[in-house]
Amino acid sequence: MTASAFSDLPVAVIGAGPVGLAAAAHLAGRGLQPLVLEAGPAAGAAVREWAHVRLFSPWSEVVDPAAEKLLAPTGWTRPDGASYPTGGEWAERYLRPLAAALGDRVRFRTTVTGVSRAGRDRIVDAGREDQPFVLHVRYEDGREGRVAARAVIDASGTWSGPGPAGGDGLPALGERAAADRVTYRVPDLTDPAVRTRYAGRRTAVIGSGASAFTALAALAELARARDGAGTRAVWILRRGLSAATFGGGSADQLPARGALGLAAKAAVEDGHADAVTGFRTEAIERDGSGRLVLVGDDGRRLEAVDEVIALTGFRPDLSFLSEIRLRLDERLQAPLALAPLIDPNVHSCGTVYPHGHAELSHPEPGIYLVGMKSYGRAPTFLAMTGYEQVRSVAAALAGDTDAADRVELTLPETGVCGGSGLYDTPEPGRTGADGCCAAPAPQVLPLTSGSTASTGSGETSGGCCGG
């Protein structure tokens, strides 16, 4: 293929979520032709599945500058920058009009099933970079097709790959058989049918991140309601409790994120939830009445629950990239150069260093994993990070190396030891006095305001955070 014909091809963007549409806006702004391929029926299909959840980032931080510039001629009005949208509001008030502004450059109900080089499988070297990318797609009616592209930006996210309840990264024994009682999403308790499912019942919440905080706070709110009497939660943590368990609190530069952790803390302090620490689920069994019993790898059996909410993170779907040469970290499944910047096994404090095309590149030139997909299994991704990624990638594809290499983002501090959640035992030379890096012995704790195990103040006790 000639160079001129190659340059006439679009840049394929997989996914019409916040980062995918931002990528398209940046590409269009630089005179490149984007083609967004979205499996769902509308922009932000994954975001719409958690429409009831409120973001902890305000509108000012979830609208991409290039996207806003594209929207301006349409008469779009930016929402109040200081307010916090729900997922549904984000999708309807921003993503839907953005996709409309992009017009036929966005194709819905188009699932990418594979990406390769035209006429070259993974092992062929000869003439590889002289061939365009080819994407195999499947349409809603079952038809299949091929799309040629000069470059590929994979912004498909990780929503379709939730982590299991099992403590070893695999589904617990019996987890699939208990599928009717297990969910991997934060339940929408404003939905009458969902509300009935959890009201007056005992629910296990597995996880230690923002999603788990949201679920605990929602169940506590249900327990306080007239129709929720008897609602109880059991919070299952694989680690121990520490000052950092509930997040940054007032020290978090995203106040709503800090408040979310404090709401979860209030749920336990008010007696609506018990915390089970140091527990890794090995099996889920049914008792004589059909309720679920969680069994730990240490042999402990917890009191039966009616429902399980497993919120243990997400994994990237790499199956449709099997013919592409990627360089991924063996732990996080994130781009190799990016992984050291986001690895929660290593990073304890501060922010993720802003990054762009250089950290997102692979041995296969012209393909980039961006957004949540770029983080692999790592948590704490922010929309602002994704917007900066695609700004840099679009500049690189346009040949503007100076702009591509330039850092144009400052991320907010969490105020806590972000990496401590993956440590179950102290590192050599550390003691429990270090707080954020040590785990107490497994125990069941109904937390009270007098508990020293969880101050929830957002202040750490030194140790890995350095005070």
N, C-alpha and C positions, 0 to 999 in steps of 0.2 A: 504494500500500500504506500502511495506517495505521501510525503509530509503534508502537502496541502489538503489531501483528502482526509488524512488523519485529523487535522486540526478542525475540519468541518464537522466532526462528530460531536455529540453532546457529552457533557460530564454527567454520568449516571449517579444519582443520589438515591440510596436505598433508605426509604422511610420518610414519611411526611409528618414527623413529630417536630418539636420545637427546634432541635438542632439541624435536622434535615432540611426544613424549610428555611432556616437561617442560612444554611450552606447555599441553597438555591438563590437566595437574595444576594449574597455576596458574589456568587458567580455571575449573576445577571448584571450586577453593578460594575463588574470588570469586563463586560462585553463577552463573556463566555456563555455558552448555551447549556443550561441545566435541564435535566430530565429526571423528575422525581418519580420513583416507583413505590407505591404504597399498597400493601396487602389489604388494608382495611377500606371501609366504604367512605371515610371522611378524614380530614386532617386531624392529627392528634388522636388516632384510634386508641392507642394504649392509654393516653392521658384520660380519655373519656371513661375508661374502665375504673379509674379512681376519681371520678368527677366529684364525689362527696368530700374528698380530702382537701383541706386547705393548705396551700403552700406556706413554707416558712420564709420564703423570699418575697419581697414586695414587688408590685408591678414594675417599679423602676429598674429591677434587676432581672426581669424575665422577658423583657422586650429587647430584641436585638437591634442595634442601631441601623444596620443595612436594611433590615426588614421594615423598620419604621419609615425609612426613606422611601422604600418601595410602596408603602401603604399611603403615604401622605397625599398623593394626587387623587386617591379614591375617596377622600373625605373622611377617612378613618380618624377617630379621636382617641388619643391615648388615655387609658383609664388613670385614675388618681394614683400617682406613683407611690404614695405612702401606704396604700391599702394592699391587702393580701388576697389574691384570688384563690378560688377553689380550682381543682383540676378542670371542672366543667366550664367555669368562667374563662380560664386560660384558653381552653379549646375554642369556645364560641366567640369570645370577644377579640381574640388575637390570631389564633392559628387558622380558623375558618376563613376570615377575611384575607389573611396572608396567602393562603392557598388560592383563593379566588383571584387575587392580584397577579399571581403567577400564571393563572389561566391554564392553557393546554400543556404547559410545561410540567404539570402534575397529573399523573395517571393513577386513579384509584382502582381497587380490586385487582391489583396486579402483583402477584407474589413472585419474588425472585427465588428460583430454585437452584441456581448455580451460577458461578462466575468463573471465567477462564480467559485465556488468550485465544483469539481466533486460530483454529487449526493447530493449537499447541496444548498438549496436556502438561501436567506439572513437571514432568521429568525432561521435557525437550528444551534444550538451550538454543539451538540454531534459529536465528531470526526471530527470537521471542519478542524482543522489544520493538520490532518493526511491525508487529501485529496489534490491532486494536483489541480492547477487551470485548468479550461477548458475554451477555447476560441471558441466561435461559429464564423465561418467565411463564407463569401459568395464570390464565385469566379466570374470572369467576365462573364462566360457562364450561370450563375444562379445557379450552383450547390452549395450545402451547405456542410460544414464539421466541424469537431471538432479538436482542437489542445490542447494537454495536455502540461502543463508547470509547472516547479518548482517555478517560480516567474514571475511577469509581470512588465514591465517598459513601462508606457504609455507616449510616446513622440509624440502623434498625433497632438499636437499644437492646435491653435484656429482659424486658417485661415478660416475654414468653417462656423464660427459664427460671422460675423461682427455685430457691434451694429447698431441700427436703427437711423433714423434722429430725431425721437421723443425725446423731452427733458426729458420725464419721464421714459426712458428706454424701452418703447414700441413703435412700429411703430406709427408715426403720423397718424391722420385720413387722409385718402386719399393717404398715402404713397405707399401702395400696388397697388392702381389703377394707380399711376404715375410711375410704375416700368420701363416703356420704357424711362423715362427721368432721372432716379435715378441710380447711381452706388455707390458701396461701396468699390471701389478700386481706387488707383491712376491711372489715365488714361495714356496709352502709346501714347504720342503725336508724336512719330516717325512713328506710323502706319497711313498711309494715310487716311483710313476710320475713325479712331478715331480722327485724326486731323481735318478732315472736320466737325465732329460732334460738336467740340468746337470752331473752328475758327470763329471769328466775332460775337460770341454769348456771352450772359451774363450767368455766371455760379455761383451758390452758393456753397461754400465750407464750410461744417460744421465740426468743430473739432479744436483742439488746440495742437496736437502733431506733431511728425516728419512727419507723412503721410500728414497732412494738409499743413505743410511747403513745402513739396515736390510738392504737387499739385499746391499751389499758385505760387511757383517759376516756375513751368512748364508752367502754363497759362500765366504768365508774359513774359516768353521767347517767347511763341507763339504770344502774343500781339505785341512784338517788331519785329517779322518776317514779311516779305513782304506779306505772305499769311494769316496773322493773324490780319490785321487791324480791329479794332472795338471789339476785344476780351476783355471782362471785367470779373472780379471776384468780388464776394461779400463774404467776410469772416465772417461766423456766429460763434460767440463765446458765450458760455453759461455764461462765467465769464466776468469780466471787464478787461481792459488793465492795464498792470503794467510794470515795468522794466524787469520782468521775462517772459513776454509773448512770446518773441522771443527766449527763451532758454538762454544758457550760453555764447554765443558769444566767445570772446577770452579767457574767464575764463573756458571754457569747456576743460577737459583733452582729449576729443576726438575732435580734431580740425574740422573734417568734420561735426560732429554733430553741433558744434557751428556755422559753416559756413552755414549750412542748414537754421538755424533760421535767420541768417543775410540776406540770399537770399530772404526769405519770407518777411522780413522787407523792403528790397529794392523794392519788388513787390508792397507793399502798398505805400511806400514813392514816388515811381515813378508814382503813379497815375493809376496803372493797377488794383487795387483792393480797395474796401472800406471795413471797418470793422464795423460790427454790433455787439455791445456788450450787455451782459445781456439778450440774446434772447434764449428762449427755444421753439423749434418748437412744436406746438400743432396740426397743420393741414397743409396739402399741397393741395391746390385747383388749378383748371385750370380756366384761364380767357377765355374770348370769343375767343381768337386766339389760345387757346390750350397751352399757356405758363403757368408756374407754379408760384403760389403765396404762399409764406410761411407765415403762421399765427402763432403768438406767443401766449403763454399762458396768456399774459397780454393784448391781443386783437390787438396788432400791426400787420399790414399787410405790408409786404415788397414789393418793386417794383418787378414786374414779372421777372422771369428768364427763360432761355431756358433749363438749365440742373441743376441737383443737384448732388454734390459729397459728400456723407456722410462718414466721416472718424472719427467715434466716438468710436473706440476701438473694441475689440473682446471678445467673450465669449467662455468658454470651453464647449464641448459637453460631458455631463456626462451620456447621456441616455444609452449607452452600458455598463455602470458600475453600473447599478441599483441593481444588486444582490451582489455587493461587499460592505463591510462595510468601508466606508470612513469617515474621520473626517475633514470636510471642514468649513472654516470661512463663516459665514452667509452673509457677504457683498461681499467678493472677490471671493468666491468659490475656494479658494486656500487652501492647507493643513493648518490645524489650527495653527501648530507651526511656519509655515513660514509666515503666514499672517501679524503678527505684524512687521515683518522686511521689508515688501514691501508695506504696506497700505498707499496709497497716502493721505488718510484722516488724517494721523498722521505724516508721515515723510515729512519734509519740506526741509531739506538740507542733504548734504553728500551722501554717497553711501549706497547700500544695503549690509548688512553684509554677507560675504560668508557663505554658508550653504551647508548641504549635507544630508546624509541618515537620520539623527536624525530628522531634521525638515520636511522631506518628508515622514515620516512613517505614517501609519494608523492603526486603530484597527485590520485590516486584515493584518497579517504579510505577507511580501513577495510581496506587490504591491506598486509601486511608480509612482506618477505623476511627470514628469520632463519636463524641457524646458518651452516653453510658456504655456503649459498646467498647469504646477505647479503654475504659476502666476495668474491663473484664469482670473479675469477682470483687474488686475493691469497692468499698462503700463511699459515702459522703460526696457524691458528685453534685456539682451546682450547675445550673443552666448557664451562668456567666462563663464557666470554664469551657463549655461546649461552643458558645458563641465566639470566644477567642480562638479556639481550635480552628473553626471553619473560616474565620477571617484570615488566619495565617495560611491555611491550605489553599483557599481561593487565590490569595496573592501569589503563592508559589506556582500554582497552575497557570496563572497569568504571566509568569515570568518576572514578577516584581519581588526580587529576592530581599531587597532592603525592608520592604513592608512585611514580608513573610517572616523575617527573622526578628522583627521588632516586637517587644512585649508591650501590650496595651491593656493590661489588666492587673488590678490589685484585689486579691480575694480576702474576705472577712475571716478573722480568727474565730476558732471554735471556743477558745477559752478552756479547753480540756485536753487531756492526753488522748488523742484520737486513736492511737494504736494499742492502747492497753486492753482492748476487748479481746484480742487474740491470745493473750497470755493467761494460762490457767494456773501456772505456778510461778513463783519468783524466779528471776534469772539468777545465775550464780553470783553470790556476793550481795544480793538484795534481800531485804527483810520486809516484813509486813509494814514497817514504819514508812516505807516508801509510798504507800498508799496506792498510787495509780498503776503500779506494775505488779502488785502482789495480790494473790487471791486467798481469802480465808478458807478454812475447811468447809466442805459441803454442809449445808444446813438449810432448814426451812425457817424463814424469818417473817412473821407479820410485823412490818415496820411501823414504828411509832415515832412521834416527833422527838422522843428522847433517845432514839437509836443512834449510836455512834457509828454504825456501819454505813449510813448514808446521810451525809450532811446536806447534800443537794444544794450547797451554797455556790457551786461552781468554782470553789477554790480548792486547789489540790494541796496535798501535804508535802510538796517538794518532790523528792525522788526524781523520776524520769522527766519531770517538767521543769526542774530547776527552780522551783519556788514560785 
